[in-house]
Amino acid sequence: MDFKEIRELIRVFDKSELNKLKVKEGEFEISMQRGFETGITTVTTSAPMAQASQATAPALSAAPVANVSEAVSTTKSGDQILSPMVGTYYSSPSPESPSFVEVGATVKKGQTLCILEAMKIMNEVEAEFDCKIIEILVKDGSPVEYDMPIFVVEKL
């Protein structure tokens, strides 16, 4: 894959609604992933040819890399509740309704924490144990990935 093809692939990915893309052509491999909160695109490549890696260097330096583990490491300590699926996070059943949970709220096992919309289906995420909400890591209407931390909690 040459530099123009890579640049075009990045342009098309940025305009699409895809969150991840991985392309492998022979020994050349490129994967792209949209950032979780910032909308930043991360591009990684693996190519045995020096020419291909040099060609991708400008594209890599053009966009900062969003790293989820760095964002999570700055949060308060506690257990995390992870997203069980890819979707859009909603804190309440409708825009005019109050949120299911707030920071500091005590939650019982089975209580609804949020809604994740996937393919126009609203999926309720329920607490798997009694806990206290320490921090909400996702903003309302934001996309979430599978296994992405969405709440920091303290088990009761």
Secondary structure, 3 states (H helix, E strand, C coil): CCHHHHHHHHHHHHHCCCCEEEEEECCEEEEEEECCCCCCEEEEEECCCHHHHHHHHHHHHHCCCCCHHHHHHCCCCCEEEECCCCEEEECCCCCCCCCCCCCCCEECCCCEEEEEEECCEEEEEECCCCEEEEEECCCCCCEECCCCEEEEEEEC
